[in-house]
Amino acid sequence: MQISIFSDTHCGFGYGTEREEDSFIALEEAIEKSLDSDLILIAGDVFDTKIPKPEIFARTARILSRAQHIPSKTRLIEIINKDKKQISPLALRGIPIVSIHGTHERRSPYNINPIQQLEHTGLLIHLDRSTVVFEIDNHKVAVHGMSGVPEQYAKKYLEEWNPQPIKDAINILMIHQSITPYIYSPKDPPSLHIDDLPDGFDLYVLGHIHWHELRPFKSGNLLLTGSTISTSSHKREAESEKYIFKLDKDHLRKIPLEKQRKIIIEEFKIEGDIKTKIDNFLATLAKQPIKPVVIIKITGKAPKHVTLPNLNYLVEKYKDKLIVNIKKDYEIEGFEEQVEMLRKLRERKLSPKEHGLEILKQKLAEVGLSINIDDIFDVLAEGDSEMAFNILTGKQKTLVNI
């Protein structure tokens, strides 16, 4: 008996860009390496969007359908908390695929999501707080699945569902949520804690998190599947190898996905000749067999009145060898003070002209000039910058053109 497990294929990610093939290449490899299994489990986010383009849906369906052409001895024997009529006989032809939907695919209960669409086409069995039980080589395997819900409701939904292990079966619980301490984004804090997961399961499969981990948990093991493709600039995700996992009764092993585009993240301080430093770094990466994604993060604090280098030309320079993405995460000295000044001006509900007068007054005070602010502002507003310059420098004493 062998069960393949993976998650977060994000089909359609990067559509219309140089990376539009990556998700499909990874899914094809995951399915290819699962064709010696008796059952395939996918823990959510098969697609990258809740309404994928027809081209993306069709290509994903075609890849998944390969499992139906492989003879299988797996037999469905029980369905719990799900209408039997929802499962097409086609989904039991060949190697069955069981999937939950993830956060990227979640729609309202009144709308069909793309995983349900795949179920309607007969390509897989969709679980949402429901259970299917199979017989494989005289072994019972119970797959319990809770699809992705908004984080604030996850604990409540899990408690209301209250899944129970099936006696004399290998029990696998699949969930697609952030669960403390496994949190994808602190902006969307979880309601579930790892200790909230019910007892008695042999394997707890957690999708949603894009890096992998396997450890003992309660009476069995906890598996973070990770993703089959990197979709963010999260350093831990980028550095995490991609795998599918295979369960052979009670032994779990990982199978590497080899056709992966590397994601390289490097941070540079905004100091010295940063342009040359980044150029030299990119040059060392330009001989990869598969064009890597290189994310350059610029950090630090830039001195006031210093012209910052234009780094966009590096994207163009290396476009045939690298996919370069430059993220500017630096501050400019004095910027906080300017923001605070604008905040105060807004609170005083000044007109645009009054805003301009206040800013001009402050700047002139910084350099020790004392003139009629209203007059000089009007001169500037009328576009006569030469007269304004002459007044500021003392060359002209009146508001009449020389």
Beta strands, then each sheet from edge to edge (+ up, - down):
strand 1: 3-6
strand 2: 39-42
strand 3: 75-80
strand 4: 97-99
strand 5: 125-126
strand 6: 130-136
strand 7: 139-146
strand 8: 169-176
strand 9: 203-207
strand 10: 212-217
strand 11: 220-225
strand 12: 243-248
strand 13: 251-256
strand 14: 263-269
strand 15: 293-302
strand 16: 323-332
sheet 1: 5+ 4+ 2+ 1+ 12- 13+
sheet 2: 3+ 6- 7+ 8+ 9+ 11+ 10-
sheet 3: 14+ 15+ 16+
end
